[in-house]
Amino acid sequence: VRDLDYVANTHARALAGISTKNVALVLNSVVSPFYAHVAQAVETQAAQEGRLCLFSTTGGDLRREFAAVKLMQEEHADAVILVGNVVDNAEYRKRMAEYAHALAAVGSQLVLCGRPSLGPDVPSIVVEYDNTGGARAATSHLLSAGHRRILYLGHKPGYTTSDGRVAGYRDALAAYGVAHDPSLEVPTTGMERHEGYRLMRERLRKDVDFTAVFAANDLLAAGARQALLEHGLRIPADISLMGYDDLPPAADIGLTTVHLPHDELGRTAVRLALRGGADATDDHVVLGTHVVVRD
């Protein structure tokens, strides 16, 4: 075997009923810190479980996600873990439900990590976090400090994560009796730092008609912070600023944000997938989020 550099045919092994000992991970990007942290946790837990990881990125393209899941099914992965944001439309639900049933039929497991359930009739495990609750807590933190004009920076309508966060923002406003002003919700096409900088600069050219900014993630918050400071505004003396995710750079700049359990998300996804969801109470797990107060 060593002399000939022999490699086993995985498809032949699968036909023989031999497990490939692989866990597949499908995510939007490996550059984004959110996805990178969850991916590292999946890799760490998979190694502890004696599995290797297969990775595929989609760039947020639903067709590429379908193709990736199909490929992982063909590779007979013990579990296929989908991570993060998605457009939750009819096509997505129909196709993904089909893949979930196909995976279950061969003893594999579909895991939705950080995204909503496909419904009670679909054989899948859901591991998510309190996305809306975290946004509600962040907005409430600003409202309790006396803010009534809170700019929500970075809404991507139609995407599950974004819609959940803006829902929490609106819930908190309603709970405090503050009228919802659509003009304070700034849409975006991206969630990167440069986009936060661009969006905030454009907003500041119009008017500073807000006293606080709640950015949809820490990268947008970091970009917004730079634009605010360049405009001569002090944080928090003139404008308060919050983020979401609690990525490592947040602590470096003193950003108050919402902590996500990145490590626990990835590890829990692997643990439950490899246990086959034997305990019905483990089929849908919601992990907590909380506000981290800094400068």
Secondary structure, DSSP 8 states (H G I E B T S, - for coil): -TTTT----HHHHHHTT----EEEEEES-SSSHHHHHHHHHHHHHHHHTT-EEEEEE-TT-HHHHHHHHHHHHHTT-SEEEEES--B--HHHHHHHHHHHHHHHHTT--EEEESS----TTS-EEEEEE-HHHHHHHHHHHHHHTT---EEEEEE-TTBHHHHHHHHHHHHHHHHTT----GGGEEE-S--SHHHHHHHHHHHHHH----SEEEESSHHHHHHHHHHHHHTT--TTTT-EEE-SB--HHHHHTT-BEEE--HHHHHHHHHHHHHTTT-SGGGSEEEE--EEE---
